Amino acid sequence: MSEITQSQNDFEKAKKLIPGGVNSPVRAFKSVGGTPRFFAKASGAYVWDVDNNQYIDYVGSWGPMILGHTHPDVVKGVQETAALGMSFGAPCELEIDLAQLVIDMVPSIDVVRFVNSGSEATMSALRLARGFTGRDKFIKFDGGYHGHADGFLVKAGSGAATFGEPDSAGVPADYAKLTLTAPFNDIEAIKTLFAENKGEIACIIVEPVPGNTGVMDLMSGGFLQALRDICDAEGALLVFDEVMCGFRVGAGGAQERFGIKPDLTCLGKIIGGGLPVGAYGGREEIMRKISPDGPVYQAGTLSGNPLAMRAGLETLSRLRADGFYEELERKTTRLVEGLLEGCKAAGVPAVANQVGAMFTVFFTELDAVTCCSDVSNHCDLAFFGKFFNAMLDEGVYLAPSQYEAAFMSAAHTDEDVENTIAAAGRALAKLTA
Ligand code: PMP
């Protein structure tokens, strides 16, 4: 095992000062065990920890680093902009440029509002959906993550039609009751919820490529189209949370890849190129309800700040290069294929879900993983933890949970991919010896 003394010391110090030693829970490695690595620097496909261990990185800051870390043009752009002012709290022209680019790239967005995180985007989109429809309830999916606003921290109850129970202390049960939940890929559950809450459901919010349960496929069985149809029939809005899959599975996100138009779209991660940016946008008629055009309030001191806008512009504009997504997908497909071959050779049952440049390998005897309970009930989470740590020792940084996606960047080379496959082969051999 590589030397990780400095990370261990840092973690001990951080735990005294910061809850769990981290500023976002999964970083603490609780479910996989081991010491979170404290990072010192990053470049391209690699990150280095404070003990100077190098890792091939498939987390990419949980998605944003699609060009690879510290892309020279992004860094240069941010430096130039910083020298002219870090934040004005007033309009700047970079906001117009990024808004135009987002509207050009994402098919269903006519008008867009920038915020500072994915959580803010989803929270605001939900308020807007409620304000527009005059309805209070909404549907999310079991295992769908839409940031940490109160109404989203609700898991499925004992049946599809059950009212939600809060998933986090501090979420009032009365408020959580407005959150209805259903399993992915179960259209009957959705029909039941609409039938039992006639005229009360403002929207369905869905990650069109779910990544927060590990990657799921909602397209091959026609589930997303069925959601679009039922929303139209019931006068509810369809909200795509493309915070993760937006600009990831294609330049126009999942909606372009699958040819399904939501009413509202939430964006985050890649849109800020590594700086804190989120956005929500959609049909003009709906977006004009936002303050100061309309009655739905939403604001932000740092929203649209020039640094974040510039990082987003430099990143998004490079995604439109010819063949960009084909190349990402080709490398991702090869990696997934190689990892599954490695599992097979080691006698470890596994399946993978991949959409474009995001994927998850699940350690399971199932033939397919299609919903969150497949992961909770049928995946070997303990084995995942061992595999994750063995890969760290091999110099490969994966997300520290089976319920997460892995991301390919433009900076990963074929050699990185082959090295990762070889590392996984060694890790699996060690674990099954
Ligand atoms: N929606 C989705 C689909 C996400 O994956 C995330 C973050 N992982 C969020 C919303 C929340 O974004 P943020 O962490 O930027 O608040």
Residues whose N, C-alpha, C, O or C-beta is under 5 A from the ligand:
A	BS01	PMP	S117 G118 S119 E120 Y145 H146 G147 E207 D241 V243 M244 G268
